[in-house]
């Protein structure tokens, strides 16, 4: 593994364990087994390094979403699979979990921006897929930015918020509920 990649791997570990605010360049250097100066040959500061890692997570989320789409499935089936996959990644990915925790507890500005970047990537993906479905006549024309936002928030509510006080829904139950509220509202 090259030094740059070693630094990125170490930084992701540190951010996932300690959060953005508590991670230092010294910690990253120690985990990567490089000198602090080596980090600065690749990244100008901790924030730049952090955003490089967040962009990697965006790419990972995009791969999960794109990998969920099957030509033979309907728009709704594909959307459901993509959103479930992306939100499951967000729920289980150590860095995403730590960032969500840090946002709740400390409201750190770079973390807020990073989570906004992740959300924007998901919304952009959903919006583009919704536009394709509209062009194919699978769904009624609608403002894709608003529809994407509402669909994603419904999934987040059922995956994260519902489970705080209720028995978790299995994927089939969630699909049925969301189809009732989402597709019956915009489907033809």
Buried (B, 14 or more C-beta within 10 A) or exposed (E): EEBBEBBBBBBBBBBBBBBBBBBEBEBBBBBBEBEBEBBEEBBEEBBEBBBBBBBEBBEBBBEBBEEBBEEEEBBBBBBBBBBBBBBEBBBEBEBBEBBBEBBEEBEBEBBBEBBEBBBEBBBBBBBEBBBBBBEEEBBEEBEBEEBBBBBBEBBBEBBEEBEEEEEEBEEEEBBEBBBEBBBEBBBE
